């Protein structure tokens, strides 16, 4: 098995989970998803954590789960949540681990808007936005704030392709 820890970063809807699953399959290492791990630990879905315990609580759990996953000895591909590197010292923590490679999946605003509009119900930060125009405006501002963190990733891969395989291929070419 290849010993490798890869952390995918990027905005909601940037394809971290679909690219991550495929990439892990190609590399022959396990795929892990931060949101799944948080839900497993808390025993309730993400939207319920936000509504019942609040975002500050969610961010605390998120940073603890990140640290516990990244310090495991095994290799994996980890899809983070869109906000994971943007709170506390999480980005510095990721960058400080020598055996972790961080990759920012950079996806254009319009692609994010279209994808998220059809999947916003499970995402508490955008579920309240009614129209695609409102969502687009929200993402534009939010992405501007978060790009500071995402852009610190060791690799930046454009993920505007329709096809997950193309993005995975771009990553593989950078790895070997
Ligand atoms: C969030 C992104 C979500 C999830 C939570 C908060 C964010 O993950 O962690 O709703 O702050 O961007 P995805 O990026 O997998 O949607």
Boltz pocket constraint, residues with backbone or C-beta under 6 A from the ligand:
constraints:
  - pocket:
      binder: B
      contacts: [[A, 10], [A, 11], [A, 12], [A, 13], [A, 35], [A, 46], [A, 80], [A, 81], [A, 82], [A, 83], [A, 84], [A, 122], [A, 123], [A, 124], [A, 125]]
      max_distance: 6.0
